[in-house]
Each structure stands twice: as C-alpha cells, then as structure tokens.
C-alpha cells in the first residue's frame, strides 16, 4: 500500500471505528472485507468460500461478492464505504450472489463525516440461492452538515427456501437527503425482512420505497420502517407487500414520531393477487407517546431526556 | 410527608376531584379506596403533577404546586400507572437502570428477584411480548429501584394472578421498611390489609379517612357513602 493510500485508508478507518465499525476485522485474514473511499478500492480481502472481485468502471466502482455453494460464513463480511472530502460523488455497483445453501452476514458502514456536497449512489443486485441466507446490515454516519445525498437501490431475488434480510440504519447526525428504493422478489417458502430506521432533523428529507413481491407459495415478507423526525425534516415512506401466491404472507409496519415542524407521510400498500394470500399493514405517525413520556418523567427524566430514550428505542 | 389542601381537579370543565384534604405520613402505607370513577387515578396523577389542580400540595413541608412531573420525581415522588406504558426497543434492564437511584446491575437483579420475575426478562424488550402481569412487576421493580420517599401505586394488583397478591404486599412492606411512604390505590380489600390508614374517595370527595380496618369495613358495606 503506498503512503497516500495508506493515509487515506487510516483516516477512513478512524471514522469507521467511530461509527461502530470493527476495524480489526478490516485487517484480519479471517474476515472478508472491502474498503472503498470515493471511487477507489483501498483494500479488499476474500476468504475461503467468499470471493470478492472489484474493478473500476467508467462512473465508479463495481464489486462482486460470491458466497460459494453450501458455505456458512462464521464471520461477517465487513464493508466500509465512504468519502472523506467535503464534496464529490461515489457510485458503487455491487452484486451479491449467495449460492445454494450458503449463509452470510454483511456489516456495512457508509461514512461521510465531512460532507457538504456529496452524492453516494449504491446500486445493488442480490441473488439468494435455494435455502441460502443473506443478512445485510447497513449503518450510516453522515456528520452534522446534512450535505449528503444517499441514493441506494437494491433489486433482490430470493430463490426457494432462501432468506434475505436487510436493514438501513441512521441513528445520529444528519440524514441529509436519502432516497431508498428496494425491491425484493420471493420464490416459494422464501422470506425477507426489510428494515429502515432513520433519524432526521434540520432540513433532512427522507424517502423510502420498499417492496416485497411474494411470488411463491408460502413465501413471507415484512417491511418495517421506523423514523423519528425533528425540526423541519420530512419523510415520505411507501412500504409495499404484494401477495401473488397461495399462503403468501406479507406485512407492512410503519411507525414515525414527528416533533417540532417535521412532516411525515406513510403509505402502506398491500395487494393480493391470489385468494389464499394474506397481506396486512399497520402505520402510525404522531408525536411522542404521552404515556411513555410521563412514565419516564415519573422516574425523574426531563422531557428532553425522556424523548431521547423513546426515540433511541424506536431506532434501535 | 404529603399534605393535600383543598385539592380540586377539573377535566373538561367537570370536577373529578373535589376539595380533597389528605395527609400521608413518612413510612405510612395509605390506602385509597373507591369505586370506579371516584377520582382515585385523577387524584394520583394530580399529586404527580400530570393534571393541573386548584388547592395546594405540600411535600416534606414544601409547596410543590409549581413543580413539573420530573421535578417532583427528583424530589422523591413517583407513580406507577395502572396500565404501564410499553416501549419499543427499550430493554427491561435499561429501563430499570435509568429508573434506579443507584445504578448497578446488582441492584437491578435484586429488584427483579424481589418482584418475582426471572432474570432472563432483563434482556426482553418492554413491548407486547411481556404479559400484563410481567409489565406490572417490572414497574414495581422500577419504583423499588428509585427508592422513593413517596410511591403512588395505582392498582398494582389489577390484572395479576392471585399468587402475585402476596408478592405485591411484600414489595409494599419492603418500601415501608425503608421508610418510604406509599399511597396505594386499590379496589381489593385483601390488598388494603397492607395499609396503615385508608381513605374512601367517593364522587371525587373524601368520605372518610382513618384507621385501615375501620375504613375498610365501611368500604365493604358502603363503597361510596356520600352517594345518595
């Protein structure tokens, strides 16, 4: 690693640790990992059963992660994506292929601590093979200026008996502009849970469209959204499950807390195209629950402390 | 310890609590009896500062009328709601730690042992996964951990099984032994046996205050003696 890249790497890893990442995993041979700053791959590591390939493409970086047939990864795959400068554009196109019977967990951290004008575009394709399992946990750390535009799109196909769970978490700092677009297609007996938990403040704007198509018999999916918005933050959430086969089960669950002048719109969409499919939804938007607030205040917490506890719990 | 002077609470223009005078001494368990709708819960919440009121509340000789809920809590007053709130994402152990005056896991473990719930529940979320009885016991543990000067317990015995009765009584007596005062709201004559004194609230007014057995007997035969 030349000196410049080494310095870039060390700086990024410093923020990665601060956002809760395990920096030791990035240098260990026992963990598969990728570190990308801007559109430069700073480091990558494949392990037995997990093959990582990256290449520079015209507008960014392409990464392909293959989990070989039957491989049950003991350690999670660590992904560290970020941009340390204030301005710039990062485009990552990724492809995750979990072959039949494999299982893997990804821990991704997306770090933009100094952003004033940064655009992060993530285009992912995920293929989960028969009876394979993929968990993808993505935590964002954006700093305080709100100058980040995060645009992640994922198209996932889960084959028979497979499982794909994904979570998008932003619990502190400014969200900036987030526009999530996830689409998951499930074959028979496949299952999926899509979770997004985001805290917005200032002028933050958050959009999330998450859809699960229950195409196979006995497939099941849950779209779960939790948001807490303060000041003038706005959100627009569409959670969708479409039951297309017998005994498919889907559920959309959206809860948002709004404070100050924040505004939220939630549209749970449920559709059934088979008489034996069942899809349900629940959505609640409102201020902080008064009983929760009073309960914590009777324990001696101020109103602000109580709100912090309630919001932290919701986004946990 | 606690003195209510001519306390009146109105909700939507209607008087729910009317001109109530009440004394609770240090280390005393005072039982508040009354039929549904007699104003017990409203009175309890007014003492905690949740509802505005007319009249005065003195705590340890100090007028606390201008204090907010949390300021009263920090003085040593707390309230366990009849239907305790549930919290998404908040673990029982974290809830108990934030309630505790002395924040240690040893104290938390001791408190949950006292209220008779298993250790494993500490790592559960305070959500719909807990039964009503478990949630009430967690609330009692939180109150115990606060080591309050005055605990207001709003029907801690409702919705719990018969075996829990003696356990709740034990918890109340434990608080008393630590010189805490307890204002206990209940419908149950059995639960009332834990009290030193008792008051019957009837249509928002104090019907009688006095020695527990005397008041309890009156309640048995005439639960709302002011009602005509």
Boltz contact constraints between the chains, C-beta under 6 A:
constraints:
  - contact:
      token1: [A, 291]
      token2: [B, 85]
      max_distance: 6.0
  - contact:
      token1: [A, 292]
      token2: [B, 85]
      max_distance: 6.0
  - contact:
      token1: [A, 292]
      token2: [B, 87]
      max_distance: 6.0
  - contact:
      token1: [A, 295]
      token2: [B, 85]
      max_distance: 6.0
  - contact:
      token1: [A, 297]
      token2: [B, 69]
      max_distance: 6.0
  - contact:
      token1: [A, 297]
      token2: [B, 70]
      max_distance: 6.0
  - contact:
      token1: [A, 298]
      token2: [B, 73]
      max_distance: 6.0
  - contact:
      token1: [A, 298]
      token2: [B, 78]
      max_distance: 6.0
  - contact:
      token1: [A, 298]
      token2: [B, 79]
      max_distance: 6.0
  - contact:
      token1: [A, 299]
      token2: [B, 99]
      max_distance: 6.0
  - contact:
      token1: [A, 300]
      token2: [B, 70]
      max_distance: 6.0
  - contact:
      token1: [A, 300]
      token2: [B, 73]
      max_distance: 6.0
  - contact:
      token1: [A, 300]
      token2: [B, 74]
      max_distance: 6.0
  - contact:
      token1: [A, 302]
      token2: [B, 70]
      max_distance: 6.0
  - contact:
      token1: [A, 313]
      token2: [B, 87]
      max_distance: 6.0
  - contact:
      token1: [A, 313]
      token2: [B, 88]
      max_distance: 6.0
  - contact:
      token1: [A, 313]
      token2: [B, 89]
      max_distance: 6.0
  - contact:
      token1: [A, 313]
      token2: [B, 90]
      max_distance: 6.0
  - contact:
      token1: [A, 314]
      token2: [B, 88]
      max_distance: 6.0
  - contact:
      token1: [A, 314]
      token2: [B, 89]
      max_distance: 6.0
  - contact:
      token1: [A, 316]
      token2: [B, 89]
      max_distance: 6.0
